[in-house]
Amino acid sequence: MPNTFAYFALAFFPVISLLLYIKCNTITATFWTIVGGYIFLPVKVAFDFPLVPPLGQQSIPAICAIFGCYIIKREKIQFIPRESFERIFVVALLAVPAITVLTNTEPFFKGEDLKPGLGLQDILSSLIQIYLEVIPFLLGLSLVHSQRDQQRFLKLMVIAGFIYSPLVLFEIRFSPQLHSAIYGFFPHEFKQQVRMDGFRAVVFIGHGLLVSILYVAVFLCSIQLARQKVRIMNVPALFFALYFSVVLVLCKSVGAWVLSVMGLCIFLIGPRFTTKMAAYLSLVVLIYPALCLFKLFPHDTVLNILSVFGEDRVASLDFRFFHENMALEHTREKLAFGWGGWGRNRPEGVVTDGYWIIRLSEFGLTGFTCTFLIILSPVLRACKLIKSARSGTERTDIAFAALFTALMAVNQIPNSSMYSWLWFSIGVMAGSVRGIRVPKRSAGMKSQRFFDAQPSKA
C-alpha cells in the first residue's frame, strides 16, 4: 500500500512545477515537469475523482505543464495542432472514444465475470484520458521551432539520464528497493527484475524494461550530440555516450540492446539512409496488426533469431506473441472501434504487454491508426524534407528525429512505453522537423530551401 508521502509527492508536485516555470525558460521547465515527474513521482498512485481518469504520475505533470506554459509563460500552445496532418489525426483520435462507447453499450461475460456496457459518462472519461495522454506531444510540437531548441532538449535528456544513473546503478548492484523505501510499496513483480544472476533497476519508473527504454533514448541523444561535437557541463558529449552505453549493458534488457545497436549502426551510415530505414521501420509498425490478423508476420523466425540470447528471452517473447494472438482474436469482434476500457478489451487471463495491442483492442483499427500516425508524424515529415535540407547538419538533425521516433515506435510492439516523457520527446522531434520549410515555387523563381529558425520564446 502507498504511504502518505506518495500522495504528498503528487499533491506537492504542482508547487515544484510552478517554481520551475518562474525560474527557468519554457523548454527547460516543461522538460523537468514532464520528464522529472515521470522519473521521480510514484507509479500506480493517483487521486481518483468522479467522472475523470485518475490523476497520477502521467496526468498531473501534463496538467502542470499546460498551466505553466499557457498561464505563466504565455506561450501560444497548439491545443489542436495547426498543421493539417497532425490536426486531422488528433481530432480523429479524440472523436474515436465516443464511437467506441456507443458501439459497446451491451454487457458481456468475461469468463465468469459480467462486464457492464459502457455509458455516456465513459465518453467524457475516455476523451479526457486520451487528451491528457497527447498533451505532452502537443507541448513539444508547440515549443520546439528550431535546431537550437532540439539541441537544448537533447542536452536536457543527457543531463537527466546522468543525474538518474546513480539511482539506477545502485539498484542494479543492491536490487530494486528505492520505490518501496520511499513510497511504501513495490510497483511490480520483483522476480521480473531478476536477470542474468543480477538485478534490473526499477527506481521510480515501475519496471526494469521502462528504465532500459529511457536509457536507449538518452544514449541516442548523447550520440547525436557527440556527432555535433557538443560539450555538456563542459564535458564532451562522447564521454556521456560511452558512459550510457555501459549503463545500458548493465540494465540487462535484450530489447534495449537491440534497439540501441540498431540505432547506432543505422545512424552512423548517413542521413538519407537513416531516414529511409526509419521509414521502413515505421511501415512495419503500421502494418504489424494487419500482418498478425492475416497470420503473415514471421513470429517463429523472430523467435529463432533471438534464441542466441537464451531460452528465457525466447520464452518471454513467445509468451507475448501468444497473448497478443488471444487478444487479437477477441478484437476481431470489434475491429473498427474496439471494446473500450474497464477490462472489456482483454479475454479472461490474457496479458497485453504491447502498446499496439492495447490501443487496438481498446479503440480498434481506427484508434490504432490515428495514434500511430501521430507518433510517426516526424518520420513522415522527415521523408518529405530530407532531400530539401540545405546542409549536412540539417540533414543529420532530420535523420535523427526520424530514427529516434521510429525506434521508439518499434518498441511499442513488444512493450508499452508510450508514457508522458516519450510523447513529449516525439512532440519535440515533430516540432524540430517541422522547422524545415520548402516554400512554394513562384513564377520566374527557383524553389529555394531555408531553415525556419524561428526563435523560441524559451
C-alpha positions in Angstrom: 0.0 0.0 0.0 1.3 3.5 -0.8 2.4 5.5 2.2 1.4 9.1 3.0 4.5 10.5 1.4 3.4 9.0 -2.0 0.3 11.1 -2.0 2.1 14.1 -0.6 4.6 13.9 -3.5 1.7 14.0 -6.0 0.0 16.9 -4.2 3.2 18.9 -3.8 4.4 18.4 -7.4 2.4 21.4 -8.8 4.3 23.7 -6.5 7.6 22.4 -7.8 6.4 22.8 -11.3 5.3 26.4 -10.6 8.8 27.2 -9.3 10.3 25.7 -12.4 8.3 27.9 -14.7 9.1 31.0 -12.6 12.8 30.4 -12.6 13.6 28.6 -15.9 13.0 29.1 -19.6 9.9 27.4 -21.1 11.5 24.3 -22.6 13.6 23.6 -19.6 10.7 24.0 -17.2 8.4 21.8 -19.4 11.1 19.2 -19.7 11.6 18.9 -15.9 7.9 19.0 -15.3 7.1 16.1 -17.6 10.3 14.1 -17.6 11.0 14.8 -14.0 7.5 13.8 -13.0 7.9 10.6 -14.8 11.2 9.6 -13.3 10.6 10.7 -9.7 6.9 10.5 -8.9 5.4 7.2 -7.6 3.7 4.8 -10.1 0.3 3.3 -9.5 -0.7 6.0 -7.1 -3.4 8.5 -8.1 -6.2 10.8 -6.9 -9.4 9.2 -8.2 -12.2 11.8 -8.7 -15.6 11.1 -10.2 -16.1 11.3 -13.9 -12.4 11.9 -14.7 -9.5 9.5 -15.1 -7.2 9.0 -12.0 -4.7 11.8 -11.7 -1.2 10.4 -11.1 2.3 10.2 -12.4 1.3 10.9 -16.0 -1.6 13.3 -15.8 -0.5 15.6 -13.0 2.7 16.7 -14.8 0.8 17.1 -18.1 -1.7 19.4 -16.4 1.0 21.4 -14.6 2.9 21.8 -17.9 -0.1 23.2 -19.7 -0.8 25.6 -16.8 2.9 26.7 -16.7 3.2 27.2 -20.5 -0.1 28.9 -21.1 -0.7 30.9 -17.9 2.8 31.7 -16.6 4.9 31.8 -19.7 2.1 33.0 -22.0 3.1 30.6 -24.8 0.9 30.0 -27.8 0.1 26.4 -27.2 -1.4 24.4 -30.0 -4.2 22.7 -28.1 -5.2 21.3 -31.5 -2.3 21.2 -34.0 -2.3 23.9 -36.7 -0.6 21.7 -39.3 -3.2 19.8 -41.3 -1.5 16.4 -40.9 -1.4 16.3 -37.1 -4.7 18.2 -36.8 -6.6 15.6 -38.8 -5.4 12.6 -36.7 -5.5 14.3 -33.3 -9.1 15.4 -33.9 -10.0 11.9 -35.2 -8.3 10.3 -32.2 -10.4 12.5 -29.9 -13.6 11.5 -31.7 -12.9 7.7 -31.5 -13.9 7.2 -27.8 -17.4 8.5 -28.4 -17.9 5.9 -31.2 -16.3 3.2 -29.2 -18.6 3.8 -26.3 -21.7 4.0 -28.5 -20.8 0.6 -30.0 -20.2 -1.0 -26.6 -23.4 -0.3 -24.7 -24.1 -4.0 -24.2 -22.7 -6.1 -21.3 -20.8 -9.3 -21.9 -19.4 -12.2 -19.9 -15.6 -12.2 -19.5 -15.0 -15.7 -18.1 -17.3 -15.8 -15.1 -17.5 -12.0 -14.7 -20.1 -9.9 -16.3 -18.6 -6.7 -17.8 -21.2 -3.9 -17.9 -21.8 -1.9 -21.1 -20.3 1.5 -21.4 -22.4 4.6 -20.8 -22.3 8.2 -21.8 -20.1 9.1 -18.8 -17.4 6.9 -20.3 -17.2 9.1 -23.3 -16.1 12.1 -21.2 -13.7 9.9 -19.1 -12.1 8.4 -22.2 -11.9 11.7 -24.0 -10.1 13.3 -21.1 -7.8 10.3 -20.7 -6.7 10.4 -24.3 -6.3 14.1 -24.4 -4.1 14.1 -21.3 -2.0 11.4 -22.9 -1.5 13.6 -26.0 -0.9 16.9 -24.2 2.9 16.3 -23.9 3.1 15.7 -27.6 1.3 19.0 -28.3 3.6 20.8 -25.9 6.7 19.5 -27.6 5.2 20.4 -31.0 4.3 23.9 -29.8 7.6 24.8 -28.0 10.3 23.5 -30.4 10.8 25.5 -33.5 14.5 25.2 -34.5 17.7 23.3 -34.4 18.7 25.1 -31.3 15.6 24.1 -29.5 16.1 20.4 -30.4 19.7 20.6 -29.2 18.5 22.1 -25.8 16.2 19.1 -25.4 18.9 16.6 -26.2 21.2 18.2 -23.6 18.4 18.1 -21.0 17.9 14.4 -21.8 21.6 13.6 -21.3 21.7 15.6 -18.0 18.5 13.9 -16.7 20.0 10.5 -17.6 23.3 11.3 -15.9 21.5 12.6 -12.7 19.3 9.5 -12.6 22.1 7.0 -13.3 23.4 6.7 -9.7 20.0 5.5 -8.6 19.9 3.1 -11.5 23.4 1.7 -10.7 22.5 1.4 -7.0 19.5 -0.8 -7.7 21.5 -2.9 -10.3 24.0 -3.6 -7.5 21.8 -3.9 -4.5 18.3 -4.8 -6.0 15.3 -2.6 -6.7 14.2 -1.1 -3.4 14.0 2.7 -3.7 10.3 2.8 -4.6 9.5 0.6 -1.6 11.7 2.6 0.7 10.4 6.0 -0.2 6.8 5.3 -1.4 5.9 2.3 0.7 5.3 -0.4 -1.9 7.0 -2.2 -4.8 5.2 -1.4 -8.1 5.6 -4.7 -10.0 6.6 -8.4 -9.6 10.1 -8.5 -8.1 11.0 -11.7 -9.9 10.7 -9.9 -13.3 13.6 -7.6 -12.2 16.0 -10.6 -11.7 18.1 -11.1 -14.8 21.4 -12.8 -15.6 22.4 -13.5 -12.0 21.7 -9.9 -11.1 19.0 -7.2 -11.0 17.4 -4.7 -13.3 16.8 -1.2 -11.9 13.2 0.0 -11.4 13.8 3.2 -9.3 10.6 5.2 -9.5 9.5 4.2 -13.1 7.8 0.9 -12.3 9.7 -1.7 -14.3 13.2 -2.6 -15.5 12.1 -2.6 -19.1 10.9 1.0 -18.9 14.2 2.1 -17.3 16.1 0.4 -20.2 14.0 2.2 -22.8 14.6 5.5 -21.1 18.3 4.9 -21.4 18.0 3.9 -25.0 16.6 7.3 -25.7 19.3 9.0 -23.5 22.0 7.1 -25.3 20.7 8.1 -28.8 20.5 11.7 -27.7 24.1 11.6 -26.5 25.2 10.1 -29.8 23.6 12.9 -31.7 25.3 15.5 -29.5 28.6 13.7 -29.9 28.2 13.9 -33.7 27.6 17.6 -33.3 30.8 17.8 -31.1 28.8 19.5 -28.3 30.0 19.8 -24.7 27.6 19.3 -21.8 28.6 20.8 -18.5 32.0 21.4 -20.2 32.4 17.7 -20.9 32.4 16.3 -24.4 29.2 14.5 -25.3 31.2 11.5 -26.4 32.0 10.8 -22.8 28.3 10.6 -21.9 27.7 8.4 -24.9 30.3 5.9 -23.7 29.0 6.1 -20.1 25.4 5.5 -21.1 26.4 2.5 -23.3 27.8 0.9 -20.1 24.6 1.8 -18.2 22.6 0.2 -21.0 24.6 -3.0 -20.8 24.1 -3.2 -17.1 20.3 -2.7 -17.5 20.2 -6.3 -18.8 17.4 -5.8 -21.3 17.9 -7.6 -24.7 15.3 -5.4 -26.4 17.0 -2.3 -25.3 20.4 -3.6 -26.5 18.9 -4.5 -29.9 17.3 -1.0 -30.3 20.4 0.9 -29.3 22.8 -1.1 -31.5 20.3 -0.9 -34.4 20.0 2.8 -33.9 23.8 3.3 -33.7 24.5 1.3 -36.8 21.8 2.9 -38.9 22.6 6.4 -37.7 26.3 6.3 -38.4 25.8 5.3 -42.1 24.4 8.6 -43.4 21.3 10.9 -43.0 19.4 9.8 -46.1 19.9 6.1 -45.4 19.0 6.7 -41.8 15.7 8.4 -42.8 15.0 5.6 -45.3 15.5 2.9 -42.7 13.3 4.9 -40.2 10.6 4.9 -42.9 10.8 1.1 -43.3 10.7 0.5 -39.6 7.6 2.8 -39.3 5.9 0.9 -42.1 6.4 -2.3 -40.2 4.9 -0.8 -37.1 1.8 0.5 -39.1 1.1 -2.8 -40.9 2.0 -5.1 -38.0 -1.6 -5.5 -36.9 -2.7 -6.4 -40.4 0.2 -8.9 -40.7 -0.9 -10.5 -37.4 -4.6 -10.5 -38.4 -3.8 -12.4 -41.6 -1.1 -14.5 -39.9 1.7 -13.2 -42.2 4.2 -12.0 -39.6 7.1 -14.5 -39.2 6.8 -14.9 -35.4 8.7 -18.2 -35.5 11.6 -16.7 -37.5 11.9 -13.9 -35.0 12.0 -16.3 -32.1 14.7 -18.4 -33.8 16.8 -15.3 -34.4 16.5 -14.2 -30.8 17.4 -17.7 -29.5 21.0 -16.6 -29.4 20.1 -14.6 -26.3 19.0 -17.7 -24.4 15.8 -19.7 -23.9 14.5 -17.4 -21.2 14.3 -14.5 -23.7 12.7 -16.7 -26.3 10.1 -17.9 -23.8 9.4 -14.3 -22.8 8.8 -13.1 -26.3 6.8 -16.3 -27.2 4.6 -15.5 -24.1 3.9 -12.1 -25.6 3.1 -13.4 -29.0 0.7 -16.0 -27.6 -1.3 -13.5 -25.6 -1.3 -11.0 -28.4 -2.9 -13.6 -30.7 -5.5 -14.3 -28.0 -6.3 -10.6 -27.6 -6.4 -10.2 -31.4 -9.0 -12.9 -31.8 -11.1 -11.1 -29.2 -10.6 -7.8 -31.0 -11.8 -9.2 -34.3 -15.3 -8.9 -33.0 -15.0 -5.1 -32.6 -12.2 -4.5 -35.1 -13.2 -1.0 -36.2 -13.5 0.9 -32.9 -12.5 -1.7 -30.3 -14.0 -2.8 -27.0 -13.3 0.2 -24.8 -11.7 0.1 -21.4 -12.6 -1.3 -17.9 -11.0 -4.7 -18.9 -13.5 -5.3 -21.7 -10.7 -5.4 -24.3 -8.9 -8.5 -22.8 -10.2 -12.0 -22.6 -10.1 -13.7 -19.3 -6.4 -14.4 -18.3 -4.9 -12.6 -21.3 -1.9 -10.3 -20.7 -1.5 -7.4 -23.1 2.1 -6.1 -23.0 2.5 -4.3 -26.3 1.1 -0.7 -26.6 -0.1 -1.5 -30.1 -2.4 -4.3 -29.0 -3.7 -2.3 -26.0 -4.6 0.6 -28.3 -6.0 -1.7 -31.0 -8.2 -3.7 -28.6 -9.5 -0.6 -26.8 -10.2 1.6 -29.8 -9.9 -0.6 -32.8 -8.1 -0.1 -36.1 -9.3 3.5 -36.2 -7.8 4.4 -32.8 -4.6 2.4 -33.6 -4.1 4.1 -36.9 -4.7 7.6 -35.6 -2.4 7.1 -32.6 0.5 5.7 -34.6 0.2 8.2 -37.4 0.5 10.9 -34.7 3.5 9.1 -33.2 5.2 8.6 -36.6 4.5 12.1 -37.9 8.2 13.2 -37.5 9.2 10.2 -39.7 6.6 11.1 -42.4 7.7 14.7 -42.5 11.4 13.8 -42.5 11.0 11.6 -45.6 9.5 14.5 -47.4 12.1 17.1 -46.3 15.4 15.2 -46.2 16.2 15.9 -49.8 15.4 19.6 -49.3 17.8 20.2 -46.4 20.4 22.8 -47.3 23.3 21.5 -45.2 24.7 18.3 -43.8 24.0 19.4 -40.2 20.3 20.0 -41.1 20.1 16.6 -42.8 21.6 14.9 -39.7 19.1 16.6 -37.4 16.2 15.5 -39.6 17.5 11.9 -39.8 18.0 11.8 -36.0 14.4 12.9 -35.4 13.1 10.2 -37.8 15.3 7.4 -36.4 14.6 8.3 -32.7 10.8 8.3 -33.4 10.9 5.0 -35.4 12.9 3.1 -32.8 10.6 4.3 -30.0 7.6 3.2 -32.1 9.1 -0.2 -32.8 9.4 -0.8 -29.1 5.6 -0.4 -28.8 5.2 -3.8 -30.5 6.6 -6.0 -27.7 6.3 -3.4 -24.9 4.2 -0.4 -23.8 6.4 2.6 -23.0 4.2 5.4 -24.5 4.3 7.5 -21.3 4.4 11.2 -20.9 8.1 11.6 -21.4 8.0 9.8 -24.7 5.0 11.7 -26.0 6.9 14.9 -25.2 10.1 13.7 -26.9 8.2 12.7 -30.1 6.5 16.1 -30.0 9.9 17.7 -29.8 11.1 15.7 -32.8 7.9 16.7 -34.7 8.5 20.4 -33.9 12.1 20.3 -34.9 11.4 18.6 -38.2 8.5 21.0 -38.9 11.1 23.8 -38.7 12.3 22.8 -42.1 10.2 24.6 -44.7 10.2 24.3 -48.5 8.4 27.4 -49.9 6.2 27.0 -52.9 7.6 27.8 -56.3 6.7 31.2 -57.6 6.7 32.4 -61.3 10.2 33.0 -62.6 11.8 32.0 -59.3 13.6 28.8 -58.4 12.5 26.9 -55.4 14.8 27.7 -52.5 15.3 26.0 -49.2 15.5 27.6 -45.9 15.5 26.6 -42.3 12.8 28.2 -40.2 14.9 29.3 -37.3 12.0 31.0 -35.6 13.3 31.8 -32.1 11.7 30.1 -29.3 10.2 32.2 -26.5 12.0 29.8 -24.3 
